[in-house]
Amino acid sequence: MANKTDAANAENAPISKGEADTGLKKRSSTSKESVTEVEVGEVHVTKIDEDDDEDKPEYVDGAPVIRTGHDVAKYLISDRDDGDAALTFRSITIGTILTLLSSATTGLSMFKPVNINISDIFELFIVYAMGTAWAKCTPNADRFKNKYIASACRFMKFGQPFTIKEHVIATFLSSSSTNGNLAVNIFATERLFFEITRPAWMVILTIFSSIFCGLAVAGFLRSIVVYPSEMVYWGVLPAVTLFQKLHFGGDTDVDKSAMKKFGWVATGTAIWQVIPTYMMPWLTAISIPCLATIRSPMETRKIVSAIFGGSTANQGLGVLSLSLDWNLIGSWNLSFPLKAQISLWIGIAMSTLILPLAYYTNTFEARKYPFLSHAMFLPNGTVFDSKKITDSQGIIGPMKLEEVGLPSLTASSILSIIGSNMAVGAIPLHIILFYYKDIMKSWKQYRTGTQTDPHYLAMRKYKEVPLWWYGAIFAATVISGLVVNIWGNTTLPVAGYIVSLSTAIAISPLLCFMTAIYGFFIIGSISDMMAGALYPARPLASLYFANWNTSMMLLAVRLCYWLKLGQYTKIPHRVMLGIQMYGAILGVAVYYPLMVSVVESQREILLDPLGNRIWSGAWFQRDLASLVTWSMVKDMYGLGGKYPIVSVSFGIGALLPVIHLGITKLFPATKKWQINTPFLAVACLRVPRGLAAGDWTGFGIGIFSQVYLRRYRPKIFNRYNYLIGAALDGGASITLFIMTIAVFGAFGKQYLFPTWWGNPEGPPDHCVKTG
């Protein structure tokens, strides 16, 4: 076995190595260059025209300014490939252990009052610690004279360096463990609320169909939405940078200095996070207006809280709040490009005017209900109980609905739905009008085999996954879905299954393309609206409709995201496919029996709206309420319904890209702003779903990173921006994970910090609740 591995490694010799100090690659000395030098203040700017480059970068103090996906591929991420084995006994063992732990922990937290967040960066840290310990604490094969023992040690990678590909494989395997959770949650909802127990064959086929249909779609799209340089998937850059620094760094003083800074930042963040997370939550949301109005009348304080509060869920918009809690900020402001952030921040600024205006002008009878809430209400202001209008099969009874009446929504909730629908309506035309050339360029490169991305070229030595493999997987998933819907009594007709799958396949390329270009995407409530319109009063039909629609699209995007990471780190194509399938199956094998055990043993507590300190069914209760609401889509959102503007908003959204295009034609200077109309639409009517306090701090960090550092200090940006982002994420996630288990009661008793001024009984920012 060892000889075969060594032979494979010899065949996969390194193609090229990036510059060790910054990860930047030298330009060819044979290329013809035209150099223009100018002084901008104290910064030395050099514009270099490279005949062999598709995009000609601008250099500041000798470092390229990262503007496009081509710049990322050529100058930010190294294309180094040492040809080492990815699929080893060590990588599979570590990945399997963490998959079992991650799946059990994440699955169990679905039924807990406190959610346990396991980030990819956190898993990356744990895998690196385990892999390094494996390498240093096991005997090297050279110590044994017996050839069989030596061969076994080589196979198990005893005493051998922990490589980047093993690291990526083990981390990816652990991250894949949650790919089947959405499908499993269908059966959790049925068991918990309707006491429906499905046969094993139906469970297996439903989960298989859901997971692997998304995998097949990602495989079909990979040549267009993964391989080209412009398909960056900005969210992977911190992880890729960290992978490469951990395994390729250390060769120079610059690299050693960068890794020391990484270590100090990660350690410092982990220690610091104890203070805002546990001891002094006021630091999570420092709001001067809230402090200034502590002694004001309650009505004044509620108005101030609605605008400036943001330290608790549904409290306020968090305008101008300063947060020192990195878990609320996150590295996306460091990672995602300015063209993605600018639309979001313009929209959020607009939302701070639109949402209060709607509330205080009593739009949609807003004053009868809380300012921010996603709950449903009765006209008298009490919470709507969806179980009062459904039978044991989850079907809405007309008589019961007439007796109870239609639910009402808060103005903020209605506007949020309108915004997401406008965004969904804008996506197709926005991509066609503004990215048609990029799409056609990717398609042409795929058809002619002229792809120029250096990472794609470095991957050509590895065998591709034939399209017919993905075709076979797709056919098997479609047949499995048909069997489930024909003989499984899902209440979703076969025609509905075909519609859900077809629309998901049609929309997935747009979502993958948007994620690749901007870093994130928008799905909205189109799946819920379609299911409710086609099959009203059938919540279970909507549940299964979403399984082959929304869930499939989410998985397709997620898997394309990881395929890009695999391309950046040179993981062979067929290995990535196998690991995706193995990780998903292993995760489901752990989560499903765990779900059954918890639901059957804790049913009464999970059905209780309040739960207790150990168990809570809040996540599934919210899911059920949403299903019931959307099952009344015609009465609620139809043209003759209670809120017809919700349906009309799709058409309004479709007009936004056309208007935007017209503005760019009339005022060509606006083209450089690169406004994204879907993001602008969803942000301008956005309602914070969590704590809003981190938004404005993130805004400042994004400007500092993407405007100042990227443009005027590219050497610092290229060397440290994504690395420090990973350090901040890693340190914060480690502390949050430990404290969630140790003091926040994820697995038992809570140990709350004593109340004091920095940890008040009410909202930490000393505002008041607005509900």
C-alpha positions, 0 to 999 in steps of 0.5 A: 500500500505504501509503495502504491501511495509513493508512486502516486505521489511521484506522478503528481509532482508539484506544478508550481509554488507561489511566493512564500512570503505573501502567497503572490506569484511572480509574473513571467519575466518574458511578458511584455510590460508597459509601466506607468508610475505615479505618486498618489500622496505618499503612496507609490502607484505603479500601473503595469500592462501585462499582455498575457493577463486578462485583467491588468492589475494596479500595483501600489508599493509593489503589491497588486490591488485585488479587484476581481476573481482573476486577481484572487486566483493569480495573486492572493491564493497560491496555486502550489500543489505538492502532489501529496495524498488527500485520502489517507487513513489519517484524514478519514479517521480524524474526519470520521471522528469529528463527523460523529461528534459534530453531527451528534452535537449539532443535531442535539442542539436542535432540541435545546434552548441554546443553539451550539454553533460549530463554525468551519474555522472552529472545525479547521482548528480542531482537525489541525490539532488532531492531525499535528498530534497524530504526526508528532505523537506516533512512531515513524516507520523508519524506527521499525525493522520489521517491514510489515510493521513499517508498512502499517505505520506508513499506511496509518501515517505514523510520524509523518507530517500532517499535510494540507490535503489531509487537513482539508479532507478531514475538515470537509468531512466534518462539515458535510455531516449536516447536509442531511439535517434538513431532510431529517427535520421533515420526519422530526416535524411529522413525529412531533406534531402529527405523530406520523411514523414513516417506514424505513424505506421512505426515510432512506429514499427521501433523505437520499433523494434530497441530499444527492439531488443537490450534489448532482446539480452542483456537479452539472454546474461546476464547469460554469459556476466553480472552475472560472476565476471570477467564480470566487466564493468569497466566503472560502478565502479565510479558510483557504488562506489559513490552510495554506499558511498553516501548511505552506507558511514558515519558510520565510521570516515574513511567513513566520511573522504572519503566523505569530500574528495569527496565533496572537490574534486567535488567542487574544480573541478567545480570551477577550470573548469571555468578557462580552459573551458572559461577564459584561454583555453591555460590550456587545451593544454599546448604544449612547442614545440608550444610555442617554435616555435611561431616565426618560419616560417609557414611551420615549425609551421605547421609541429610542429602543426601536431605532437604536436598540439591538442587544436582544432579538426583535428589540430594535434596528441597532443604528449606530451601536458599537459591538465588541463581540466578534460573534455578532460581527463576523469576518464576512465584512473582511471577506466579501467584496465591496460590490456586495457590501455596498448594496447591503449597507445602502439598503440597511441605511434605507431600512432605518427610515422605512421600518419606523416610518411604516410602524409610526404611520400605522401601515398594515395596522402596525401599532396593534402589534410589536415593532419587530416580530416574525410571529403571527397574531390575532386581531386583538394582539394575542399570539395566533395558535396554528394548531387550533385550525389544523387536524391530526394530519396537518390539514387546515379545516375551513370551519376551524379557520373561519372560527379562529380567523386569519392571522395578522402579521407585524408591519416589519414582517410583511415588509421583510417578506416583500423585500425578499420577494422583490429580491427573488424577482430581481435575481434573474434579470439582474444576472442576465442584464449585468453578467450575461457576458461573464456567463457566456464567457464561462460557457465558451471556456467550458465548451472550448476547453480554454479555461485560464484559471491557474487553479483549474489548470493545476487540477487538470492532472487529476481525473475528472468526475464524468458527467454520466456519474452525476447523471446516474446520481441524478436519475437515481434521486429523481426515481427515489423521489417519485417512489416516495411521493407515489407510495409514501402518502406525503400529501404532495402529488407527483405533479407537485414534486416535479414542479418543486424539483424543476424550479429548484434546478432552474433557480440553482444556477442563478443562486450559485452564480450570485454566491460565487460573485458576491459571496451570498445569495437570497432564496426568499419565500418563493418555495413556500408561496408556490406550495401554498398556492398549488396545494392550499391547506396542506402543510405537509405537502409544503414540507415535502415541496420544500425538501425538493426545492429550497433544501436542494438549492441550499445544498447545491450552493453549499456543495459548489462552495466546497468544490471551489475550496477543493479547487483552491487546495488541489483536492482531486475531483473524485475524492471530493465527490466521495467525501461529500457522499460519505460525510452526508451519509455518516451525518444522517446515520447519527442524527436520525436515530438521535432525533427519533430518541429525543422526540419519543422520550421528550415529546411533552416538553418539546410540545410545550411552547416554553420548554425547560432549561434542558429541552426546547421544541422552539425551532420546530414550532416556528417551522410548523407555524410558518408552514401553516401560514404559507398554506393559507397563501391565497387568503393571506397573500393572493390578489384578493387576500389580506396582504396582496402586495406580497404577491405583487412584489415579485413583479416589482422586483423584476423591474428593479434591474431594468430601472438600474440599467436605465440609470447606468445608461443615462449616467455612465458614472454610476456603473462603477458603483456596481449596485446589486438590485436583489441585495438592495431590495432585501436590505432596504426592507430587512428585519434583523433576525438576531442581534442587530448591534453588530451591523454598524460595527461591521459596516465600519470594518468593511469600509476599512478593509475593502476600501482603505486596506485593499485600495491603498495598502494592498500589501497588508491586505493581501498578507493579513486581511483573510488570515486575521479574519480567520483568526478572529472567527476561530478564537471567537467560535472556540470560546462560544462553543466552550461557554455554550456547553459549560455555562449556557446550559446546552447540556444541562444547568446554566451558570449565569454571571451575577447581575450588575451594570454591565450585565443587567437583567434587561437588554444589555444596552440599557434600552427597553424591549419594544414588544 
